[in-house]
Amino acid sequence: MANAKEIFRQNFIEYASYVIKDRAIPDIEDGLKPVQRRILHTLIEMDDGRFHKVANVVGSTMHYHPHGDQSIYTALVNLANCDLFIDKQGNYGNFMTGDGAAASRYIECRLLPFAKKVLYNPEITEYVESYDGRSKEPVVFPAKIPVVLIQGTEGIAVGMSTKILPHNALEVIDAQIAAIKGEDFKLYPDFPGGGIMDVSDYQDGLGSVAIRAKLDTTNPKKIVIEELPFGVDSEKMIQSIDAAAKKGRLKVAQVNDFTADKVNVELYLSKGTYTSDLVDALYAYTLCEQKISVNCLVIKDKLPHVITVSEIVRYHADHLIKVSKAELEVERGHLYDKLHARTLERIFIEERIYKRIEQKRTQEAVEEAVRTGFEPYKDELVREVSKDDIERLLKVPIRRISLFDIEKNQQEIDQINADIKLCEYNLSHLKEYAVNTLKDIRKDLDVPLHKRKTKIEGFDTVAIKDVAKRDLDLRYDETTGYLGTSVKTGIVVDKVSEFDKVLVINKKGSYYCIPVSEKTFIGKEAVYIGLADKDALENIVFTAIYQEKSTKKTFIKRAKFTTGFILNKSYDFLPDPEDNILRKLSTANETEVTITFKGAGRNKEAKCYFGDFRVKGAKAGGVLLSKREIASMRFKVIKERPATAEVRKEVEPEDDEGPGLFD
């Protein structure tokens, strides 16, 4: 059994790790999930400048991605719709209308040159075997920019998820330049559909944003939705409007959808309704306003990390310097190889070393003759002459030797030396070189397609309960014990909306808060039912007079409730509900209480006033009113009570165990 548990545990850990690292979470270095990386790798291999059928690209990608063609097709369409690395041809769907892309056999794509410029350099890329061992695929591309921030991403793994919103490509590059220079920067999302965004709670990619549709409200009887929130298409928007209208939350006579290249949803308002009446309701009840929570989770150093947007930018600022150094070192090596080859060729021809091999009869003798021929010119060479160098020189055709242009060769060598000098300069000024690289990349993206589309603007999120109309009758039927908006008998407690909450106090002295519903059983012992919001409770003072069963003592308690209720949780208003009987609960501000005592005594009756007692919190204890047993009480609401300085003096200490007011 223990072995089975250990096997299950180990396999589950491996499965979870696989899903996190190789399926759902992007790598911080190139910002791609494995399927996206494999698609781009396939397109690089297939790249010939022409369009390819997506079906063919999907089939070729399956050499690297063993998870079915549909997942590859979906990922390719999404990647192409980012308009960054893939040029598309055909129907790739419309995010504004919600229409999907055409089948893979009908649409085409090809790699954009920008993709190779930003991602591709096989000489500094680590490759591993594909799942079947027949091919090689990159571990990650050496990306020069934070792709994960530009494209955004979303994924669900085992026990964790990521949601990174897309950002403006030009702003991301500007931020990366600022990070390299050590300057401050701020980055906020930018959505392809535009909209209006409040970033006050963005928290550098670890909080949330609120985004609204852009509304044209110039016509008092018509509202036009011109831009949609991120993730909402016109079909979903109209469905949310129709649902709100059916529930009576919106008074809309007609909705027309003319969305194509641009969003255009027209709302014609009902008679007697105007634009100013409907805007807040649209934000509250429909998809015109959305709150999007974000979670920047990426794979960094082969492990998942939650990281801020600024940290991603700074990581890529350092990463670009490393990539630039590696590329420059590779370039310098190629230049020295080229210089070595040109120098060998010049000496081989100019000093007639090729003449030394005319009398040689064996390959070894030929090679030795060439090698010794270069001995006097060792100081002019970049490095020692290798066997490969000799092989290359021996393949130089006679025609090329006879037409060798010494001046042209020298010009080439001078150019190579200049390039080496520039390469050395760039290696000693890596930050400057990295900034220039980013500026060059930025020029490719500085087109209208990549301009900011989402407007950043602060606004207060419209809560549904703030715009909900309290037009429903909340009834309580004491004979059945039911409370709700669909209860047809009993008394009307108040006018409510379906988003309100209700405070209920019963005869046992306990209270609880419940949401408004069509019909809820609360029992037959409710003595108070009212709205449980701050405005309703702020001005209400609850006065309770209760009696201890064991001692027959009577207490009075005046208190205010706060709105810090846990729904459906019962609280005790009286100190000990099992030993106390609630004699009276009142919300009147000033009341005269006439008390009649039991038994013989000098005073059979006495009076007091609610205002004689201090208002406390709901959890505070009561004040002793009388140690004598009370037979009955009469209550009379008054505007002003007579001055009773003596009474005030007696009750001021409010000592629970002190003498009662009438003792």
C-alpha positions as CSV (number, residue, x, y, z in Angstrom):
1,M,0.0,0.0,0.0
2,A,2.8,2.3,0.9
3,N,4.5,1.6,-2.4
4,A,1.2,2.4,-4.3
5,K,0.9,5.7,-2.4
6,E,4.5,6.6,-3.2
7,I,4.0,5.8,-6.9
8,F,0.9,7.9,-7.0
9,R,2.6,10.8,-5.2
10,Q,5.6,10.7,-7.5
11,N,3.5,10.4,-10.7
12,F,1.2,13.2,-9.6
13,I,4.2,15.5,-8.9
14,E,5.6,14.7,-12.3
15,Y,2.3,15.3,-14.0
16,A,1.8,18.6,-12.1
17,S,5.3,19.8,-13.0
18,Y,4.8,18.8,-16.6
19,V,1.5,20.8,-16.9
20,I,3.0,23.8,-15.2
21,K,6.3,23.9,-17.2
22,D,5.4,22.3,-20.5
23,R,1.8,23.2,-21.1
24,A,0.1,26.2,-19.3
25,I,2.6,28.7,-18.0
26,P,4.8,30.8,-20.3
27,D,8.6,31.2,-19.9
28,I,9.7,34.7,-18.9
29,E,12.6,34.6,-21.4
30,D,10.6,34.4,-24.6
31,G,7.1,34.8,-23.2
32,L,5.8,31.7,-25.0
33,K,4.1,28.5,-23.9
34,P,5.6,25.4,-25.4
35,V,2.9,25.0,-28.1
36,Q,3.5,28.6,-29.2
37,R,7.3,28.1,-29.3
38,R,6.9,25.0,-31.4
39,I,4.6,26.8,-33.8
40,L,7.1,29.6,-34.4
41,H,10.0,27.1,-34.6
42,T,8.0,25.2,-37.3
43,L,7.3,28.4,-39.2
44,I,11.0,29.3,-39.1
45,E,11.9,26.0,-40.6
46,M,9.2,26.3,-43.2
47,D,9.9,30.0,-44.0
48,D,10.4,30.7,-47.7
49,G,8.7,34.1,-47.9
50,R,5.4,32.5,-49.1
51,F,2.1,31.8,-47.3
52,H,1.5,28.2,-46.0
53,K,-1.8,26.5,-45.4
54,V,-2.4,26.5,-41.6
55,A,-3.3,22.8,-41.9
56,N,0.2,22.1,-43.2
57,V,1.8,24.2,-40.4
58,V,-0.3,22.3,-37.8
59,G,0.8,19.0,-39.2
60,S,4.5,20.0,-39.2
61,T,4.2,21.3,-35.6
62,M,2.9,17.9,-34.5
63,H,6.5,16.7,-35.0
64,Y,7.3,18.7,-31.9
65,H,4.0,18.9,-30.0
66,P,2.4,15.6,-29.2
67,H,-1.0,16.9,-28.0
68,G,-3.3,16.9,-31.0
69,D,-3.9,19.2,-33.9
70,Q,-6.8,21.2,-32.4
71,S,-4.7,22.6,-29.6
72,I,-2.0,23.7,-32.1
73,Y,-4.6,25.2,-34.5
74,T,-6.2,27.2,-31.7
75,A,-2.8,28.4,-30.4
76,L,-1.8,29.4,-33.9
77,V,-4.9,31.4,-34.5
78,N,-4.5,33.2,-31.2
79,L,-0.8,33.9,-31.8
80,A,-1.6,35.2,-35.3
81,N,-4.3,37.5,-34.0
82,C,-1.7,39.2,-31.8
83,D,-0.3,40.7,-35.0
84,L,3.3,40.5,-33.8
85,F,5.1,37.4,-35.3
86,I,2.7,35.9,-37.8
87,D,1.4,37.3,-41.1
88,K,-2.1,35.9,-41.7
89,Q,-4.3,35.5,-44.8
90,G,-8.0,34.5,-44.7
91,N,-10.6,34.5,-42.0
92,Y,-9.0,34.5,-38.6
93,G,-12.2,35.4,-36.8
94,N,-13.3,38.7,-35.2
95,F,-12.8,39.3,-31.5
96,M,-15.3,42.1,-31.7
97,T,-18.2,40.0,-32.9
98,G,-17.1,36.7,-31.4
99,D,-16.9,34.9,-34.8
100,G,-14.3,32.1,-34.9
101,A,-11.6,31.5,-37.5
102,A,-12.2,29.4,-40.6
103,A,-11.0,25.8,-40.7
104,S,-7.2,25.3,-41.0
105,R,-7.5,24.2,-44.6
106,Y,-8.9,27.5,-45.7
107,I,-6.5,30.0,-44.0
108,E,-2.8,30.7,-44.5
109,C,0.1,32.2,-42.6
110,R,3.7,32.9,-42.8
111,L,6.4,34.2,-40.5
112,L,7.0,37.9,-40.3
113,P,10.7,39.1,-40.6
114,F,10.1,40.8,-37.2
115,A,9.9,37.4,-35.5
116,K,13.4,36.4,-36.7
117,K,14.7,39.8,-35.7
118,V,13.4,39.5,-32.2
119,L,13.5,35.8,-31.5
120,Y,15.8,33.8,-33.8
121,N,19.5,33.2,-33.4
122,P,20.3,29.5,-33.6
123,E,24.0,30.0,-32.7
124,I,23.1,31.2,-29.1
125,T,19.9,29.0,-28.7
126,E,19.9,25.8,-26.7
127,Y,18.2,23.0,-28.6
128,V,16.9,19.6,-27.2
129,E,15.6,16.5,-28.9
130,S,11.9,16.5,-29.7
131,Y,9.6,14.0,-28.0
132,D,10.4,11.2,-30.5
133,G,14.1,12.0,-30.8
134,R,14.0,12.7,-34.6
135,S,14.3,16.5,-34.5
136,K,15.7,19.3,-32.4
137,E,13.6,22.1,-30.9
138,P,14.6,25.2,-28.9
139,V,14.3,25.2,-25.1
140,V,13.6,28.9,-25.3
141,F,14.2,31.6,-27.9
142,P,16.7,34.4,-26.9
143,A,14.0,37.0,-27.1
144,K,15.1,40.7,-27.1
145,I,11.8,42.1,-25.8
146,P,9.3,41.1,-23.1
147,V,6.9,39.2,-25.4
148,V,4.8,38.0,-22.5
149,L,3.8,41.6,-21.6
150,I,3.1,42.6,-25.2
151,Q,0.9,39.6,-26.1
152,G,-0.5,38.8,-22.7
153,T,-1.3,35.3,-21.7
154,E,-3.7,33.1,-19.7
155,G,-3.3,29.6,-18.5
156,I,-4.5,27.2,-15.8
157,A,-2.1,24.6,-14.4
158,V,-2.3,22.2,-11.4
159,G,-2.8,24.3,-8.3
160,M,-1.9,27.6,-10.0
161,S,-2.9,29.9,-12.9
162,T,-1.6,32.9,-14.8
163,K,-3.3,35.8,-16.3
164,I,-1.1,38.6,-17.8
165,L,-2.9,41.3,-19.7
166,P,-1.6,42.6,-23.0
167,H,0.4,45.8,-22.9
168,N,1.3,48.3,-25.6
169,A,4.3,47.2,-27.5
170,L,5.8,50.7,-28.0
171,E,5.4,51.5,-24.3
172,V,6.9,48.1,-23.3
173,I,10.0,48.9,-25.4
174,D,10.2,52.4,-24.0
175,A,10.0,50.9,-20.5
176,Q,12.8,48.4,-21.3
177,I,15.0,51.3,-22.6
178,A,14.3,53.2,-19.3
179,A,15.2,50.1,-17.3
180,I,18.5,49.7,-19.1
181,K,19.3,53.4,-18.4
182,G,18.3,53.0,-14.8
183,E,15.3,55.3,-15.1
184,D,11.8,55.0,-13.6
185,F,8.9,53.8,-15.7
186,K,5.2,52.8,-15.4
187,L,3.4,50.2,-17.5
188,Y,-0.3,49.6,-17.8
189,P,-2.3,47.2,-20.0
190,D,-3.6,48.1,-23.5
191,F,-6.3,46.1,-25.1
192,P,-6.9,45.6,-28.9
193,G,-10.6,46.5,-28.5
194,G,-9.9,49.8,-26.7
195,G,-12.2,50.8,-23.9
196,I,-11.7,53.0,-20.9
197,M,-9.6,51.6,-18.0
198,D,-9.1,52.4,-14.4
199,V,-5.6,51.2,-13.2
200,S,-5.8,52.5,-9.6
201,D,-5.6,48.9,-8.3
202,Y,-3.3,47.4,-10.9
203,Q,-0.5,47.0,-8.3
204,D,2.2,46.5,-11.0
205,G,0.5,43.5,-12.4
206,L,-0.6,41.8,-9.2
207,G,-4.0,43.5,-8.6
208,S,-6.9,44.2,-10.9
209,V,-8.1,46.7,-13.5
210,A,-11.6,48.0,-14.1
211,I,-12.5,48.5,-17.8
212,R,-15.5,50.1,-19.4
213,A,-17.0,50.2,-22.8
214,K,-16.8,53.5,-24.6
215,L,-20.3,54.9,-25.0
216,D,-21.6,57.7,-27.3
217,T,-24.3,59.4,-25.3
218,T,-24.7,62.6,-27.4
219,N,-28.2,61.5,-28.5
220,P,-30.6,61.7,-25.4
221,K,-32.7,58.8,-26.8
222,K,-29.9,56.5,-28.1
223,I,-26.7,55.1,-26.7
224,V,-24.0,53.7,-29.1
225,I,-21.4,51.3,-27.8
226,E,-18.2,52.1,-29.7
227,E,-15.6,50.1,-27.9
228,L,-15.9,46.9,-25.8
229,P,-14.2,45.8,-22.6
230,F,-11.4,43.2,-23.0
231,G,-12.8,39.7,-23.4
232,V,-16.3,40.9,-24.4
233,D,-17.7,40.6,-27.9
234,S,-20.8,42.3,-29.3
235,E,-22.8,39.1,-29.0
236,K,-22.1,38.6,-25.3
237,M,-22.7,42.3,-24.8
238,I,-26.2,42.1,-26.4
239,Q,-27.0,39.0,-24.4
240,S,-26.2,40.8,-21.2
241,I,-28.3,43.8,-22.2
242,D,-31.3,41.6,-23.1
243,A,-31.0,39.7,-19.8
244,A,-31.0,43.0,-17.9
245,A,-33.9,44.4,-19.9
246,K,-36.0,41.2,-19.2
247,K,-35.5,41.7,-15.5
248,G,-36.7,45.3,-15.7
249,R,-33.3,46.7,-14.9
250,L,-32.9,48.5,-18.3
251,K,-35.6,50.3,-20.3
252,V,-34.4,49.5,-23.8
253,A,-36.8,49.5,-26.7
254,Q,-34.5,48.1,-29.4
255,V,-30.9,46.9,-29.8
256,N,-29.1,46.8,-33.2
257,D,-25.6,45.3,-33.8
258,F,-23.7,46.8,-36.8
259,T,-20.3,45.6,-35.6
260,A,-17.8,44.7,-38.3
261,D,-14.4,46.3,-38.5
262,K,-15.5,48.6,-35.6
263,V,-17.8,48.0,-32.7
264,N,-21.2,49.6,-33.3
265,V,-24.0,48.5,-31.0
266,E,-27.0,50.8,-30.9
267,L,-29.4,51.0,-28.0
268,Y,-32.7,52.8,-28.5
269,L,-34.3,53.8,-25.2
270,S,-37.9,53.2,-24.1
271,K,-40.4,56.1,-24.0
272,G,-39.8,58.3,-21.0
273,T,-36.2,57.1,-20.5
274,Y,-33.2,59.2,-21.4
275,T,-29.5,58.5,-21.8
276,S,-28.5,60.1,-18.5
277,D,-30.9,57.6,-16.7
278,L,-29.4,54.5,-18.3
279,V,-25.6,54.9,-18.3
280,D,-25.0,53.8,-14.6
281,A,-27.4,50.9,-15.1
282,L,-25.5,49.8,-18.2
283,Y,-22.2,49.7,-16.2
284,A,-23.9,48.0,-13.2
285,Y,-26.1,45.4,-14.9
286,T,-24.3,44.5,-18.2
287,L,-20.9,43.7,-19.5
288,C,-20.2,47.4,-20.2
289,E,-18.1,47.4,-17.1
290,Q,-15.7,44.6,-16.1
291,K,-13.2,44.0,-13.3
292,I,-10.3,41.9,-14.4
293,S,-8.0,40.4,-11.8
294,V,-4.4,39.7,-12.9
295,N,-1.7,37.3,-11.7
296,C,1.8,37.5,-13.3
297,L,2.9,33.9,-13.0
298,V,5.8,32.9,-15.3
299,I,8.5,30.2,-15.5
300,K,11.8,31.7,-14.4
301,D,14.9,29.6,-13.8
302,K,12.8,26.5,-14.6
303,L,10.4,27.3,-11.6
304,P,7.1,29.1,-11.4
305,H,7.4,32.6,-10.0
306,V,4.8,35.3,-9.3
307,I,6.4,38.5,-10.5
308,T,5.5,42.1,-11.1
309,V,5.4,43.8,-14.5
310,S,8.3,46.0,-13.6
311,E,10.4,43.0,-12.6
312,I,9.7,41.4,-16.0
313,V,10.9,44.5,-17.7
314,R,14.0,44.8,-15.6
315,Y,14.7,41.1,-16.2
316,H,14.5,41.6,-19.9
317,A,16.7,44.7,-19.7
318,D,19.5,42.5,-18.2
319,H,18.6,39.6,-20.5
320,L,19.0,41.8,-23.6
321,I,22.5,42.8,-22.5
322,K,23.4,39.1,-22.1
323,V,21.9,38.3,-25.5
324,S,23.6,41.2,-27.1
325,K,27.0,40.2,-25.7
326,A,26.5,36.6,-26.9
327,E,25.5,37.8,-30.4
328,L,28.4,40.2,-30.6
329,E,30.9,37.5,-29.5
330,V,29.5,35.2,-32.2
331,E,29.7,38.0,-34.8
332,R,33.2,38.8,-33.8
333,G,34.2,35.2,-34.1
334,H,32.7,35.1,-37.6
335,L,34.5,38.3,-38.6
336,Y,37.9,36.9,-37.4
337,D,37.2,33.7,-39.4
338,K,36.5,35.8,-42.4
339,L,39.6,38.0,-41.8
340,H,41.7,34.8,-41.4
341,A,40.3,33.4,-44.7
342,R,40.9,36.6,-46.7
343,T,44.4,36.9,-45.3
344,L,45.3,33.3,-46.1
345,E,43.9,33.7,-49.6
346,R,45.9,36.9,-50.2
347,I,49.2,35.4,-49.0
348,F,48.5,32.1,-50.8
349,I,48.0,33.9,-54.1
350,E,50.2,37.0,-53.7
351,E,53.2,35.1,-52.4
352,R,52.7,32.2,-54.9
353,I,52.5,29.5,-52.3
354,Y,50.3,27.5,-54.7
355,K,53.5,27.0,-56.8
356,R,55.1,25.0,-54.0
357,I,52.6,22.1,-54.6
358,E,53.2,21.6,-58.3
359,Q,55.9,18.9,-57.8
360,K,54.3,17.1,-54.9
361,R,53.0,13.6,-55.4
362,T,51.1,12.9,-52.2
363,Q,48.3,14.6,-50.3
364,E,50.5,14.8,-47.2
365,A,53.3,16.4,-49.1
366,V,50.9,19.0,-50.6
367,E,49.5,19.9,-47.2
368,E,53.0,20.2,-45.7
369,A,54.2,22.4,-48.6
370,V,51.3,24.8,-48.0
371,R,51.8,24.8,-44.2
372,T,55.5,25.5,-44.5
373,G,54.8,28.1,-47.1
374,F,52.9,30.2,-44.6
375,E,55.8,30.0,-42.0
376,P,57.4,33.4,-43.0
377,Y,54.0,35.2,-42.7
378,K,53.0,33.9,-39.3
379,D,52.8,37.4,-37.9
380,E,50.2,38.5,-40.5
381,L,47.8,35.6,-39.7
382,V,44.9,35.8,-37.2
383,R,45.7,32.2,-36.0
384,E,47.6,29.1,-37.0
385,V,46.9,27.5,-40.3
386,S,44.6,24.5,-39.8
387,K,43.9,21.5,-42.0
388,D,40.5,22.9,-42.9
389,D,42.2,26.1,-44.0
390,I,44.6,24.2,-46.3
391,E,41.6,22.2,-47.7
392,R,39.8,25.4,-48.5
393,L,42.9,27.0,-50.2
394,L,43.5,23.9,-52.3
395,K,39.9,24.2,-53.7
396,V,40.5,27.8,-55.0
397,P,40.1,27.5,-58.8
398,I,42.9,28.6,-61.2
399,R,40.6,31.1,-62.8
400,R,40.2,32.9,-59.5
401,I,43.9,32.8,-58.8
402,S,44.6,34.4,-62.2
403,L,42.0,37.1,-61.8
404,F,42.8,37.8,-58.1
405,D,42.3,41.5,-57.3
406,I,44.7,42.4,-54.6
407,E,43.2,45.9,-54.1
408,K,39.7,44.5,-53.8
409,N,40.9,41.9,-51.3
410,Q,42.6,44.6,-49.2
411,Q,39.4,46.7,-49.2
412,E,37.5,43.6,-47.9
413,I,40.1,43.1,-45.2
414,D,39.9,46.8,-44.2
415,Q,36.1,46.5,-44.0
416,I,36.3,43.4,-41.9
417,N,38.8,45.2,-39.6
418,A,36.4,48.1,-39.3
419,D,33.6,45.7,-38.5
420,I,35.7,44.0,-35.8
421,K,36.5,47.4,-34.3
422,L,32.9,48.3,-34.2
423,C,32.1,44.9,-32.7
424,E,34.7,45.5,-30.0
425,Y,33.3,49.0,-29.3
426,N,29.8,47.6,-28.9
427,L,31.1,44.9,-26.5
428,S,32.6,47.6,-24.4
429,H,29.4,49.7,-24.5
430,L,26.7,47.0,-24.2
431,K,24.1,49.2,-22.7
432,E,24.3,51.7,-25.5
433,Y,24.2,48.9,-28.0
434,A,21.2,47.3,-26.3
435,V,19.3,50.6,-26.4
436,N,20.1,51.1,-30.1
437,T,18.8,47.6,-30.7
438,L,15.5,48.4,-29.0
439,K,15.2,51.7,-30.9
440,D,15.6,49.7,-34.1
441,I,13.0,47.2,-33.1
442,R,10.7,50.1,-32.1
443,K,10.9,51.5,-35.6
444,D,9.4,48.3,-37.0
445,L,6.4,48.6,-34.5
446,D,5.9,52.3,-34.8
447,V,2.8,52.0,-37.0
448,P,-0.9,52.8,-36.3
449,L,-1.6,49.1,-35.5
450,H,0.6,49.3,-32.4
451,K,-0.6,52.7,-31.1
452,R,-2.3,52.8,-27.7
453,K,-6.0,51.9,-28.0
454,T,-7.2,51.8,-24.4
455,K,-7.7,55.1,-22.6
456,I,-6.5,55.3,-19.0
457,E,-9.0,57.2,-16.8
458,G,-10.0,57.0,-13.2
459,F,-13.6,56.2,-12.4
460,D,-15.7,54.8,-9.5
461,T,-16.9,51.3,-10.2
462,V,-20.7,51.3,-10.3
463,A,-22.0,48.8,-7.7
464,I,-25.2,47.0,-8.7
465,K,-26.9,47.8,-5.4
466,D,-26.2,51.5,-5.8
467,V,-28.3,51.7,-9.0
468,A,-30.8,49.0,-8.1
469,K,-34.3,50.5,-7.6
470,R,-36.1,49.5,-4.4
471,D,-39.4,48.7,-6.1
472,L,-40.1,45.2,-4.7
473,D,-42.5,44.7,-1.8
474,L,-40.9,42.7,1.0
475,R,-43.7,40.9,2.9
476,Y,-43.7,38.9,6.1
477,D,-46.6,36.6,6.9
478,E,-46.5,35.9,10.7
479,T,-49.0,33.1,10.4
480,T,-46.8,31.1,8.0
481,G,-43.4,32.4,9.0
482,Y,-42.4,33.2,5.4
483,L,-40.6,36.4,4.3
484,G,-39.9,37.4,0.7
485,T,-40.8,39.4,-2.4
486,S,-43.1,36.7,-3.8
487,V,-45.0,36.3,-0.5
488,K,-48.6,37.5,-1.3
489,T,-50.1,37.6,2.3
490,G,-49.0,39.4,5.5
491,I,-47.7,42.9,5.9
492,V,-45.3,44.9,3.7
493,V,-42.1,45.4,5.7
494,D,-40.3,47.7,3.2
495,K,-39.5,48.4,-0.4
496,V,-36.4,46.5,-1.4
497,S,-34.2,45.5,-4.4
498,E,-33.1,42.0,-5.0
499,F,-29.5,43.0,-3.9
500,D,-30.5,44.2,-0.4
501,K,-29.9,42.4,2.8
502,V,-32.4,42.2,5.7
503,L,-31.9,42.3,9.5
504,V,-34.2,40.0,11.5
505,I,-34.6,40.1,15.3
506,N,-36.8,37.4,16.9
507,K,-38.6,37.1,20.3
508,K,-35.7,35.1,21.8
509,G,-33.4,38.1,21.4
510,S,-31.2,36.7,18.7
511,Y,-30.7,38.4,15.3
512,Y,-29.2,37.6,11.9
513,C,-28.8,39.0,8.4
514,I,-30.1,37.4,5.3
515,P,-30.2,38.4,1.6
516,V,-33.5,39.4,0.0
517,S,-35.1,36.4,-1.7
518,E,-38.4,35.5,-3.2
519,K,-39.4,33.3,-0.2
520,T,-37.5,32.4,2.9
521,F,-38.8,30.7,6.1
522,I,-37.8,32.8,9.2
523,G,-40.4,31.5,11.7
524,K,-43.3,33.1,13.4
525,E,-41.4,34.9,16.2
526,A,-39.8,37.8,14.3
527,V,-40.3,41.1,16.2
528,Y,-38.2,43.3,13.8
529,I,-37.4,43.1,10.1
530,G,-35.6,45.9,8.3
531,L,-32.9,46.8,5.7
532,A,-29.4,45.9,6.9
533,D,-27.5,48.6,5.0
534,K,-25.4,51.4,6.6
535,D,-27.8,54.2,5.7
536,A,-30.8,52.3,7.2
537,L,-29.1,51.3,10.4
538,E,-27.2,54.5,11.1
539,N,-30.1,56.4,12.5
540,I,-31.9,53.5,14.3
541,V,-31.5,53.0,18.0
542,F,-32.8,49.6,19.2
543,T,-34.2,49.6,22.8
544,A,-34.8,46.2,24.4
545,I,-36.4,45.6,27.8
546,Y,-35.9,42.1,29.1
547,Q,-36.3,40.1,32.3
548,E,-34.2,37.4,33.9
549,K,-36.2,34.3,34.5
550,S,-34.2,33.2,37.6
551,T,-34.1,36.6,39.5
552,K,-37.1,38.4,38.0
553,K,-34.9,41.4,37.5
554,T,-35.6,43.7,34.6
555,F,-33.0,45.2,32.4
556,I,-32.9,47.8,29.6
557,K,-30.5,47.9,26.7
558,R,-30.1,50.6,24.0
559,A,-27.8,49.8,21.1
560,K,-27.0,50.5,17.5
561,F,-26.1,47.8,14.9
562,T,-23.2,48.0,12.5
563,T,-23.2,46.4,9.0
564,G,-20.5,43.9,9.9
565,F,-22.8,40.9,9.6
566,I,-21.9,37.5,8.4
567,L,-24.8,36.3,6.3
568,N,-27.1,33.7,7.9
569,K,-25.1,33.7,11.1
570,S,-27.1,34.1,14.4
571,Y,-26.0,36.6,17.0
572,D,-27.3,37.2,20.5
573,F,-28.7,40.6,21.4
574,L,-29.6,39.6,25.0
575,P,-26.7,38.5,27.3
576,D,-28.1,35.0,27.9
577,P,-31.1,34.1,25.7
578,E,-31.8,31.0,27.7
579,D,-32.3,32.9,31.0
580,N,-33.8,36.1,29.6
581,I,-37.3,37.0,28.2
582,L,-37.6,39.9,25.8
583,R,-40.5,42.0,27.1
584,K,-40.2,44.9,24.6
585,L,-38.2,45.9,21.5
586,S,-38.6,49.4,20.1
587,T,-37.0,51.6,17.6
588,A,-38.7,54.8,18.8
589,N,-36.3,57.6,19.6
590,E,-38.1,58.9,22.7
591,T,-40.7,56.9,24.6
592,E,-42.3,57.2,28.0
593,V,-42.5,53.9,29.9
594,T,-45.1,53.4,32.6
595,I,-44.3,50.4,34.8
596,T,-46.7,48.5,37.1
597,F,-45.0,46.4,39.8
598,K,-46.2,43.1,41.3
599,G,-46.9,42.6,45.0
600,A,-47.4,45.0,47.9
601,G,-45.3,48.1,48.2
602,R,-45.4,51.9,48.6
603,N,-45.0,52.5,44.9
604,K,-47.2,50.5,42.6
605,E,-46.2,52.5,39.4
606,A,-43.2,54.4,38.1
607,K,-42.1,56.1,34.9
608,C,-38.9,56.3,32.9
609,Y,-37.8,57.4,29.5
610,F,-35.6,55.8,26.8
611,G,-33.5,58.9,26.6
612,D,-32.3,58.3,30.2
613,F,-30.1,55.4,29.1
614,R,-26.9,55.6,27.1
615,V,-26.7,54.0,23.6
616,K,-24.1,51.3,23.4
617,G,-22.9,48.7,20.9
618,A,-25.0,45.6,20.0
619,K,-22.7,43.3,22.1
620,A,-22.8,45.4,25.3
621,G,-24.8,44.3,28.3
622,G,-28.0,45.8,29.6
623,V,-28.6,48.2,32.5
624,L,-30.6,47.1,35.6
625,L,-34.0,48.8,35.4
626,S,-35.6,47.2,38.5
627,K,-35.0,44.4,41.0
628,R,-38.7,44.2,41.7
629,E,-40.8,42.0,39.5
630,I,-42.7,44.0,36.9
631,A,-46.4,43.1,36.2
632,S,-46.9,45.2,33.1
633,M,-45.5,48.1,31.1
634,R,-47.2,50.8,28.9
635,F,-45.3,52.7,26.2
636,K,-46.1,56.1,24.8
637,V,-44.0,57.7,22.1
638,I,-43.5,61.4,22.9
639,K,-41.7,64.4,21.2
640,E,-40.1,65.7,24.4
641,R,-39.9,64.3,27.9
642,P,-40.0,66.4,31.1
643,A,-36.7,67.3,32.8
644,T,-35.8,64.6,35.3
645,A,-32.4,65.5,36.6
646,E,-32.7,63.1,39.5
647,V,-33.4,60.2,37.2
648,R,-30.4,61.1,35.0
649,K,-28.1,61.2,38.0
650,E,-29.2,57.8,39.1
651,V,-28.8,56.0,35.8
652,E,-25.6,57.7,34.6
653,P,-23.2,55.1,36.1
654,E,-25.1,52.3,34.2
655,D,-23.9,49.7,36.7
656,D,-25.5,46.3,35.8
657,E,-25.4,45.1,39.5
658,G,-26.1,48.5,41.2
659,P,-29.5,49.5,42.4
660,G,-32.3,49.6,39.9
661,L,-33.9,52.8,38.8
662,F,-37.1,52.1,40.8
663,D,-35.6,50.3,43.8
